[in-house]
């Protein structure tokens, strides 16, 4: 129903432009062509820069991209402010023209019925064609209105429509402000230290006191030009302080600034004594920068002509937020104490003034600006949509809102949702909060479109309030009120949009038992209710411990159906199960499988992996061995982990591990000499050594700038096969290095050239990875050389070597052998809902016998991914394709397929461009023979189709299906590059933007 309303609105607004221009003889302000064209240019460049900045580790590229993104974001916020003002001016002209702007549902139906009878007016058709609409598209619009005109049952208020749209572009400006700050963080905070703000004296950061005071006074007493000038100066100064040398970048956007020393004197027993203190300031730098940017966006909108009174209310709230962010914590620590001989009185030493405002410090506004204890009210709001009921045609829900006041009281608080007052007025004291579920006594409702599989519910929360300052009595007529500082007693506003995407079906999964015996079936019962208006077939999957069962369940519209899937397990142990509907997990848990004799506890303790940090270590570094151990017993086991180096025990630790669990433990060793060492890690139990792993490490000098390592996987193979080599390096200093060199085999033949960059402070960083077919029984040695000069071992530059050995065992020629294993590089693509990538691995199996080997089944026993985010994005079950038999002396291919699902944030932040190890342990079950277990390993490079990347600058949300169901701005006019003329031609963009923003369907 909402979709038909929006389409009628398109026609209505186009018609209005002709009515206003022709019949009323007045001029409707057209959206500035250049501003509109610039909007899309800036938005597209913003998207490109965000992706590029997020995917580079090169310090020089980070700096260049960050500076360009900062500039582009500044242009974007100014552009958004201008468009917001132009929309507001168009609204004002429409109001002044006397044109009808409110249409009842009945009037809209009449309009739609008129289109049904007579078609779209010729002037409307011509306007659409000028915008690039084809005849087929116009016909489809007309036909849709004809077929759905009876569904219109809502009024349309053009005034509110454009007010909301104008305000939406303020939010777009804020989004640009966010990315401007994000770029600064990526640039300056890339190697931030971990620190929290300690206790200390609150003070407006001294370096910013002058600029802040000037802006504060301009805001309350100055002109708009003065406000813009002073906020820009303040923002420039914030940027300058952040970029100044000697700053320490700490976590969460905190900057630790050196305040020099402070000398204090006091007389003790007639003696003048001096205490010298080191001074530091802990300041919320990034928050200050973003708040100042938001204030500039609001002031620009006013300067461009947006006279909406709500901008003033939002500004009042932002002023309080900015002052709160500018307050630094001054921490002083005494570094020396001395006393003089008392001869004559000595005046106390005052610390020099750290700033000069150029203003009279006795001025009340100056005092208010610099007093951290007269903080104004800062109001925080959070919201969440709570669904009540979902039916095939309607969703009902409430919005749960929490309002909290900080610093000072807030009075006359009123809550509006989508422009309608729902609650208030009420008051909150400083530090108090209130949770309200709205609307009171009823529900919001949303019509569900036909054939929709999900619906996005969205509400804009607007909270107005009166803000105060600390220790100011808000009782009307009181002396405190009459003498309240500027900003106290003023109206302010906070706006927040909340949304939630709801699947239009309900899925419940029940499990028959959590503890079963071997070969006893476990039942997983799916109960699905279909709220859609059409029948729906759901794909069901349950998987646990390498076993899986799939089926489908068709549920008629408005009905509930169930289906039960079974799994059985032939060995004891714990299995984690996942139950999925259409690829989404709806149940996860653990099934414990016991032997028929449950008193028997069999299993083992196995070292699954050992990782070394840093790799390689320098002399004097503490090397950390991260040992992952798995306990396959059903009960908890205690054991001792021991680390040996060159045969001597250097570290041990007694630990315990619950049954069926894995955990990572840390062992430590500090090398004292340069050289190559053999390390061994063992799990020691009273009855001997349960598991053992060993390897080699090359210790580099204490003054080394970087170190390198060469790794191979696997290091032992039967009969030959594919080996994956990985070249890694650790950077011990804060500078990036260009590294050059090669990998050679035992004959000195170069098998891989290396020329790449090692980022600053990178640890165990993968420089490159490649695979090689290794054959020939015996031990094969591969050697790595890298330097930071020319890639030649000539003593110039810092040179490093490492080597790895691969052992090829002879084949027994009595059973199948794995001779190769490789995986494709998964490439993520946008499918309209989420980003998906296919991961396909192929194992090549060789039959060395003179007989056919028939295969009953192939199953995945265990599998692991070295990147946790990629591991979680993959489906829990693998699709496996395998041949019915392998002929004598021939090879055959086994294919393992999986699909990764993710959103843009995870893709850009954690996945794209990374090299990830993939390990699959699988079991081949031949006819008339024992099962054979193989492990395949390969390294893949995660890619993405850049043409699919859409960044959320203009939409206030990233366009990713699983994480945010967001606004999608119409791309038709963007790509057509048409010039918009008048409000009529804006209509399709406005309608599409607002329709999707507020869930119009």
N, C-alpha and C positions, 0 to 999 in steps of 0.2 A: 504493500500500500504506500509506503513512504517513497518508493522509487517513482511511482506514478505522480505523486505530489511534486517531487523535485523536477520531473520532466515538464509538468504543466507550468511550474515556476519559470523554467527556462523560456517557454513561450511567453509567459506573462511579463517577464522582465524585458524581453526583446520588444514586446508590444509597448511597454511603458516608455521606452526610449523614443519611440515614434510619437506617442501621445504627447509627451512632454515637449518634444522639439517642434512638432507641427501644430498641435492644437493650442498649446498654452503659450507659444511664442516666447519661451524662455530657453536659456542655454544650460544644458546639463554638463557639468565638468567631466570631461573624458579623462580616463586614466592615462597619465603621461606615457606616451609611447616609449620613450627612452628608458624610463624607470622600469617599465614592464620587461623590455628586452634585456636590460641589465640584470633584472632579477634572475632570469634563467641562466645567463652567462655566469653570474656569480655562484649560483646554486650548483651548476655542473662542475665548475672549477673547485668548489668546496669539497664536493664528493671525491674528486680525483686526488686532491691534496690530503684528505683524511686517510684514504686508503694507502697512499704512498708513504705518508709519515708513519703510519702504523706498521708498515712492513719493512722498515729499514732499521739497521743497527749501526750504520756508518755515521759517526759523529758529525762529519761535515755535511752530509745529506740531511741529517736531523735538523741542524741549525738552519740550513737554507730553506728546507720545506716548512719548518716551524715559522720562520719569519714571513714567508709568503702566505701561509695559512692565516697568521695573525692579521696581515694586511687585508687579505680577502674577506675575512670574517668582519673586520671593521667596515669594509665597503658594504657587506651584506646587511649588517645591522642598520646602517644609514639608509640603505635602499628599502629595507622593510619598514622603517619608520616613515619614509616618504610615501610608500604605497598605502600604509595605514592612514596617513593624513589625506591622501587623495580620495580614498574611499569615503572617509568622513565628510569631506567637502562635497562629494557627490550626494551623499545622504542629506546634507543640509540644504542643498539646492532643490532636491526633490521635495523636501518638507515645505520649503518656501513657495514651491510652484502650486501647491494645493492639489496635486495629483493624489488620487486615492492609493493608499499604500497598505490597507488592511482588507483582506478578502476572507470571507467566511468559507467554510467547506462547501456550502450550497452554491456559492458564486463560482468557486473553482470547478465544481461539477458541471455547472452550466457552461463554463468556458470549455471544458473538455468535451462536453456533448456537442457544442458548436463546432469544435474541430472534427468530431466524429461525423457530423452532417456535411460540413462544408470544406473540410481539410484545413491545413495551416494557411493563414493569410499569405498573400504573395510577398508582402514586405518582409514577413518573418522568414520565408524561404530564401529570399535574396540576401538577407542578413546572415543567415546560416551559411549560404554558399560563399559569401565574402570571407567567412572565417575558415573555409576549407572543407566544409561538409560536402560529401558527395550526394548525388540524387538518391542512391540506395540508402544512405544513412538517414537522410531526411525522411524518406518514406518509412523506414523502420521506426523512427521517432513518432511519426504520425500514426502508424499502425498500432504502436504500443499504447498510445493515449486512447485510441479508439477502443481497443480491447479491454482496457483496465479503468476506464473513466468512472465506472460505478464504485470503485474501491476508495475513492477520495472521501475522507470523513474528518479532515483536519483543516483548521484555519491557517492562513498564511499572513504573517506580519512582516512586510518588507523593511520597515524601520528597524525592528529588532534583528532581522536577518543581516542587514548591513552594519549595524552596531557591532554585532558579534564578529563579523568578518573583519572589520577594522581592528578590533581588539586582538583577533587571531594573528594579525601581522605583527603586533607588539610581541606576542609569544614567539613568532619567527625570529624577530630581532634578538630576543633573549636566547634563542637557540644558537644564533651566531655568536653571542657573547660567551656562551658555554664553550663552543669550539675554539674561540680565540684563547680562552683560559686554558683549555685542554692542550692546545699547541704549546703554550708557554710551559706547561707542566712536562710534556714530553721532551721538551728541549732542556729545561733547566733541572728538572727533578729526575733525570734518567738514572742517576746514581745516588739517590737520596739515602740518607742515614735514617735509622730507626730512632725516634725520640718522641717523647710526649712533653706537653707543656707542664713545667713544674709549678710549685707554689711560688708566689712572688708579688711584687707591687704592680697593680694595673695602671697603665699609663698610655695615652695616645702616643703611638710610635714617634719619637722626637724628630726623625727625619721628615715626617709628613705633617707635622703640626701646623706649619705655616700655610701649606696648600689646603689642608683640610679646613682650617679656620676661615680662610678666604672664601672657599666654596660654601661653607655653612652660613656665613653672613650674607653671601650673594643669594642663597636659596630663600632666606627669610626676608631680605630687604632689597635685593638687587633686581635688575632686569633679567629677562630671559637670555639675552646675549651675555651678560655677566655670568649667569649660571653656567652656560655652555663653555665659556672661556675658562672658568675656574675648575669645572669638573674635568676638562681636558688636561689642564695643568696638573691636577691631582693625579689623574690616571697616568700621565707621563712620568710623574715623580715616583709613583708606585712601581712602574716598569723599570725605572732607573735604579731604584733600591734593590729590586729583585735581581737585576743584571749586574750589580756592582761587584767588584772583586772582593774576595774575602768572605763572601756570604756562605753559610752552611745550609744546604738544602736538606730538610728533614722530611719525615713522612707526613702524609695528609696535608701537603701544601704549606707546611710550617717553614718559616725562614728564621734561622738563628743568626742574629746580627751582633757584631762586636761593638760594644759601647765604650771601649777603652777602659780607663781606670778612673776611680773616684777616690779622692783623699779626704778623709774626715778627721777632725781633731777634737780632743776633749781634755779637760784638766782633771788629773787624778792625783790626789794628795799633793797638790801644788805643782805637779809636773805636767807639762804639755805633751800629750801622746798622740801619735798619728796612726790611723788605720787606713791602709790602702786596699781598695776593693776592685776586683775585676768585674765589669758590668757586661751582661748579655741581655738581649731582648728576644723573646720568643713571640713571633708574630704570624697571624693567619694570612699569609701573603696572597695566596691564590684566591681565597674568599674575598679579600679586599679588592683585588683586581676585577673579579667578576661583578661584584656589587657596583663598583664605580662604572663599569661598562654598561650595566643595565640602566643605571640612572641616566647615562648619556643617551641611550636609546630612547628613553621616555622624553627627555628634553628635546631631542631632535624631532620626535613626532609632534610635539607642541610647536616647535619652531617652524615645521613644515605646514602647520595649520590645523592640526588635530586638536579641537577644542573640547573634546570629551572630558567632562568633569571627573570621570573615573581615573583618568591619568594622574590627576593631582592626588587622589587618594592612594593610588599605587606608589607614587613618588614618596608620599609621607611615610609609608611603610618601609621603602627602600632606604630612606635616609637613616632610620633607626638601625636597619640591618648593617649599613655601611659603617656607622660609628662603632657598632659592636665589633665588626671585623677589624677596625683600625686599632683597637685596644691591644697593646702588647703587654706581656708579662716581663717585668724587669727583675732580673735575678742578679744579686750581688754576692760575691764570695771573697772573703778577706784573703789577701795574698802576702801581706807584710804588716808588721806592727813595730813601732819604734817610739822612743820618748826622748825629749830634749831636757837639758838642765833648766830648772825654773829660775829665771832671773826677772823677767818682766811679763806682764800679761801679753798674750798672743791672740790676736783675733781669730775666730774660727774660719777655716778655709771653706769657701763655698764652691761647689762644682761649677765650672763655666756653663753658661747657657748653651744648650745644644741646638737652638733654633732661634730664628727671628722672624716674626710674622709681619713686622712693619706696622703693626696695629697697637693700639693701647691695650695692654693686658688687663686693665681695669674695666674694659668694655664688657657689658653683660653677655653679649653673644659670644665673644671670645672665651670668656670664662665657661660658658655652657659647652662650647665646642670642645674644650680641652679637659673638662672635668669627666673622668671616667666613671665617677660614682653617680652621675645624674643620667644614667643610661635610660633611653626611651624604651617604651614597650616594644618588644619584638614578638609577633604572634606567629606561631607555627601551626600548620594544619596538615593532617593526613587523612586520606579517605580510602575506602574500600567498598566495592560493590558486592552486596550479599544477595545472591539469587534466592527467590522464594519458591517459584514454581515455573516449570517450562511445559507448555502444551504445544500441539502442532502449529498453532497460529499466534500464540502470545507468550511473552515472558514477563513475569512480574518480579520486582526486586526492590531492595532498599539500598541506601548509601550510609555506611557507618563512618562517621566523621569524628576525629579527635582534634580539639582545639587546645593549645597550650600557650600561656603567657609567660614571657621571661623578662627579667630586669625590673619591670614595673607592672602595675595593674593595667587591665584593659577593661573598659566599660562600654556599655551600649553595643554589645556584640550581636550582630545579626548574620544569619547564614542564609544565603541564596543558592538555589540549585537551578541551573539553566535560566537564570534571570528572575525566578520566582522565590519570594521569601518563604522559607520553610520553618525557621526557628529563630527565636529571640524576641526582645533583647535580653541579655544576661551579662553578668560581670565575672571577671576572673582576677584573683590576686596574683602577684608575682610568684611564679613557680607552680601555679595551679593549672589544672587541665580539666576538661570535660569531654566525655564521649557521648555522642548523640547518634541515634539511628533514625534516619529520615526517609520518607515523610512519616509523621506521626499519625498512626491510626489508618494508614492506607499504604499503597505500593505504587511505585512507578511501573509503567507497563510499556512494552515495546512489541509492535507487530513483527511476526516472523515471516520473511518472504517465502514464497513457494519454492520448494526444492532446495532450500538452504540447508547446509549441513552444520553450520555454526552461526552464531550471532554475536556481534560485539556491542556490549552495553557501555555507554559512555555518558558521563555527566560532568559539567563544569561547576565547580564549587567556588563561590565568591563570598568572602567573609569581610564585612565592614565592622569597624570598631573605632573607639576613641582611645588614642594612645596617651600615656602619661609618662612622667619621669619619676625616678626614685624619690620617696619621701614627700610626694605631692598629694595632698588630699583632694579627692575628686568630688567632694560634696559641693554642690552648686552654692555660690555665694561665699565660700570659705576664703580666708585670707590667702591660703596656699594657691587656690585657683586664680585669684586675682593677680597674684605675682608670679604665676608659673612661667618657667622659661619658654622660649620659642620651641614649638614642636609639641609641647605638652598641652593636652586638651584638644588636639586636632584630630580630624577624621582621617582614617587610613583604611587600606584594603589589601587583602591577600587573595590571589586567584590560583586555583589548582584544578587540573582536569584529571579525572580518574576513569579508567576503562577496564573492562574484563571481557574476554572472549569465552563463550560457553558453547560446548558441543551440544548439538540438539538431539542427544540421546544420553541415556543413563546406563552405565555399565558397572556391574558388580561381579566380582569373582570370589567364589568360596572354595576352600581347599578341605578335602575330606579328613585328612590326618596330617599332623606335623611330624609324627614318628611312625615309621613303618618298618616291616621286616624286608629282607632281601626278596625280590620278585613279588612283593605285595603291591598291587596297583594303588596309585594316588589319583584321586579324582579331582579335577579342576572344573567347576561348574560356572559357566558364564550366564549371567542374567542381564538381558539388554532390553530397555524400553526405548522405542522409537518415537520421538516427538515430531518428526518431520511429516510433511503432508504427502509423502510418497513412500513406497516400500524401499527398504534399504538392505543390501547384503553386506554383512560385516565379515572381515577376515579375522579369524581367531588363531592365536598361536600361544603355546605354552612350551617353555624350554627350561631345562635344568640339567646341569652336569654333562653337557654335550648331547643330551637327548632332547628331541622336540616332537611335537605333534601339532599339525595344522588342520583347520577345517573352516567352513563358512557357516554363517547363520543368517537366514533371511528373516527380517522382522517387518511385518506389514505396518503401515502408518498408524500411529496411535496405539500399538499393541506391545505386549511384552512376551519375549520368548527366551527359552533357556537351551543350553547345549553343554554336555559334559565331555571333556577330553581326559584321557588317562595316560599316565607314564608309569613305568616300572623300572627298577634298578637292580642289577644283578650283583653288585658289590656294596659292602657297607661304606658309610661315610656321610658327610653332610653335603647337600647340594643346594645352591641358591637357585630359586625358580623365578621366572618372569612370565607373567600372563599379559598378553597384548591384544588389543582390539585395533585393527587398522594401523598397526605399527606403533601405537601409543601404549605404554605400560600402565596397566590399571591395578596390578597386584605384584608384589615382590616379597619374598620371604625365604625361609630355609626349611628343607625337608631333611630329617635325620633318618638315615637308613641303617638298621641294625642287623647283625647276623641273627640266625635263628637262635643261637646261644648268645644272648646279649651280654653275658658276663665276659665273653672273650673280647679283649681289646687289642686289635692288631692294627698296625700302621707303621709309620716311620717319620723321622725328622729329616727334612731335606733342605739343603741350601739351594734356593731358586736362582739367586743372582748376587753378585758382589760388585759394588760400584765404588770408585775411588775419587775423592775430592781433596785438594786439587789434583788433577792428573795431567802431567806429572807434578810431584811436590818438589819444592826447593829445599836445600839444606836448611834446617831450622824450622821449616813449616811443620805444622801438625797435620799429618795425613789422616783422613777420615775414611775408613772402610765401612760402607753401608751394606750390611749383610741381610738379605731377605730370606727368612726361614719359614717353611711350611710344616705344620704338624698334622699329619693325616690320621693320627689316633683320634678316637672319639672322646678321650679324656685329656685333661691338661697334663703337660709334661714339663719337668724341670731339667735343665741341662746347662752346660758351660760352653760358651763360645770362646775359642782361643785363636789368637793371631800369631803366626810365626813368620819371621823374616830371616831368610838364609838358614833355616832350620832351628833358630833360637826363638823361644816364646817371648814376645814383647808386650802382650796385653791379653787379659782374660776377664770375662764377666759372667757371672751366674745369672741366668734368666729363666723365665717360665713362659709357656705359650698354651693358650686354650686349645682344646681339640677341634680339628677341622679348620683352624685359622692360620693366617699368615701374618707375619709382622717383620718390620725392619729394625735391626739393632746396629749400633755404631761401635766400632773398635778403632783404636787410635795408635799411631806410631809417629815418632819424630826422628827423621833421618839425620845423621850427623856427618855423613860423607857423600860426595858425589859418586855415582856408580849405578850399576844395574843389579837389582835385587829380585830374589824369588820370594814371593809371599804365599802363605797358605792359611786358609781359614777352615777350622774344623768345629763340628758340633760334637762335643765330648759328653758321653753319658756313662753311667757306672759300668755298663757292659762293653764299652769300647768307643769307637768313633762312628757316629751315626751317618755323618756326611762330611765330605771334604772338597774344597775348591782351592786351586792354586793358580798363580799367574805371575807375571813379571812387571816390574815398574822401574823406570829409569829416573833416578834422582838428579836434578840439575843444580848448578851452583846457587848460592844464596842471593847473589846479585843478578841472577838471570831476569831478563825483561819478560820472557815468555818461555813456555815449554811445550813440547809436542808429544803425541802418542799415536801409534798405529795399532788398530784393533782389527781382528778377523772373526767372522762368525759363519760357519762353525770352524773350530780349530782341528777337529778330527772328522774325517769322512771315510767311507768305505768305497773303494773302487774308483774314486774320483767324483767330482761334482762342482756345483757353484759355490763359491765362497764370496762373501760380501766384506769388503775392506772399508774401514772408516778412519779418516784422518782427523784427529782432534787436536785442539790446542787450548792452553790456558794463558791468559794475559794477567800478569801480576801487577801491572801498573795502570794508570789512568789514561794512557794514550793508545790510540788505535795503531796497528802495524799492518803494512803490506808484506805478505809472506810469499816466498817463492821456493820451489824445489820439485821433488819427484819421489816416486816409489819405484824401486827396482826389484827384480827377482834374484834368485841365487846365482844366475848367470850374468848379472849386471845389466840386463835388458830393462829399459824404462817401460813400465806398464801404466804409469799415470803421471802426468805433469800437474803441478799445483801452482796456481797464481791467484791469490785471493786476499781478502782483508780480514784481520782478526780485530773485532771490536774492543774498545776500551773495557778493561776489568772483566772480560768474558771468562767464564770458567767452564772447562770441559766442553768447549765449543766445537761443533762439527764444521770443519772446513770443506770437506768433500766426502763423497761416498761412491764406491764403484764395485762392480762384481767381476769375477774372473773364474773361468773354468780351470780347475786344478786337477791334474791327473798324474799318474805315475806313483807307484807305491814308494813310500819313504817320507822323510821330513823335508819340507820346503820352507826356505827362509826368505822373507820379504823385508826390505829395508826402506825406511823413510828418511829423507833429508829435507830440512827446511831452514832458510835463513831470512833475514829481513833486509837483504841487500840485492843480490842478483841470482840467487838460486843455484850457485855453484860453490862447492867446498874448497874455497881458496883462502880462507882465513879472514875474509872481509865481512864485516857485519857479525851479528850474533848467530851462531850456527848450532843446530840441534839435530840429533839422530835418534831413531828408535827402530825396533824391528819386531816381527811377529813370526811365529812358526805354525805351519799347517801340516798335520800328519795325515797321509793317505794310507789307510789300512788295506790289505789285500781282500778281495771279495771271496766269500766262501762258495759262491756260485750255486747255492742251494735254495735261495729264496729271493723274492723281489728286492730291488735296491732303488733308493732315491738317488738320481744322478743330477738333478737340477731342480731349483725352486726359485720362482720369481713372481713379483707382484707388480701390477700397474701403478702408475702415479695417479691417485684419485683426484679428479677435478670436480669441484663443487659448482653446481649450476642452479640458478633460481627457477623453481617450477610454479611460481605464482603463490605458493604458500610458505615454502621454506627452501633452504639450500640443501641439495642432495648430491652425493657423490658415490659412484660405484667403486668398490674395492674388489679386485679380481686377482686371485693368486693361482698359479699353475705349478703343479708338481709333475716332474717327468720321472716315470717309473720304468726301470729296466728289468727284463726277465732274463737272467743269465742261464736258465736251464734249457733243456731240449724238449720241454713239454709246455703245452698251454697252461696258464694259470688263470682259472676262473675266479671272479671276484663276486662274493655275495653282497658285501656292503662296504662302505667307507664312512667313517664317522669322525667328527672332531672331538677329541678327548679334552684338550685344554688349548687355550689360545690367549695371547697377551699382546698388548700394544704399548710401546714405550711412552706414548703421550696419553695422559689420563683423559683429556678433553676429547681426543679422537676416539679413545676406547669407549667412552660413554655415549658418543654419537652413533656408534655402530649398533645394528640390530643384534640381539643376543643369539640368534641362530644363523648358521651358514647354510647356504644352498650349495649342494655338492653334486657335481657331474663326474661320472667315472665310467670306464668301459666295462663291458661284461667279461672280457678276458684280455690277457696280455700274451701275445704269441711268443714262441721261443726266440731268443736273441733279438727281441724287438722292444721298443719303448712305447709307452702309452701315457696319455695326459689325464691328470685328475685336476678338475677346476673347482676352486672354492670361491663363492660369490657372497658379498655382503653389501649393504647400503648404509651410508652414514647420513644422518639428518642433523642439521644444526641451524643456528641463526647467524646473522651477520656479525653481531658483537663477538661471539665465540670464534667465528671463522677468521675475522680480521685480527683479533687480539691474540688468539692462542694457536691457530692452526695454519693459516696461509703461509707458505714458504718454508715450513719446518720440515726437517727430515725425521722420519719416524720408523723405528724398528717394528716389524710385524713378525710374530712367531706363532706358528700353528702346529700343534701336536695332533696327529691324526692316526687312526687305526684302520688298516686294511684287513678285512676278514676274507681270506681265500677259501674256496671249497676244499674240504679234506685236508686242512692244514691249520697250524696255529695262527692266531692273530699276529700281525706285524705292526709295530709302532714306529712312525717316523716323525721327525720334527723339521719343519721348513722354516727358514728365516730369510727375510729380505728387508731392505731399507727403501722406503718410498718417500717421495717429495710431494707434499700436499699442495695442490694448485686450485685455481678458481677461474671462472670465466669473468673477466673484468667488465664485460658489457652487461653483466647481470647485477653489478653492485649498485645499489641505490642507497644513498645516505639520507639521514632523516632531518636535514637542516630545515626544510620548509614544512615539515610535518610534525615536528616535536616528538617523533618516535622513529626508531629504525624499522624499515619495512621488512620484518621477518615474521614468518607465520607462527612459529612456536613460541616466540617471546613477546611480540607486540603485534596486535592486529591494528594496523595504523591507517592513517589517512593516505590515500593515493591521489595525488593531484593529476588532473587530466593531462595526458601527454600529447593528445592530438594537436592542440594549438601550439604546444611547445615546439614540436618537430616541424610543424607546417611553417612556423616563423611568421605567422600572419600578424598584421598590425591591428590592435584592438581599437575600435572607434566608438566611444560613447559607452554608457552603462549597458546598453543592450548587448553589445558584443562581449562585455565582461560576463554576462549571465552564465554561459556554460562552465566557465572556470569557477565562478563563485558557487554555483549550484553543486558542482562536483566536489569542490573543496569542503563546503559545509556539510553536504550530504554524507560524505564519508567520515568527516570529523565527528559528527554527532549521530553516526550510525543510521543515516537516512538510507533506506534500501529501495 
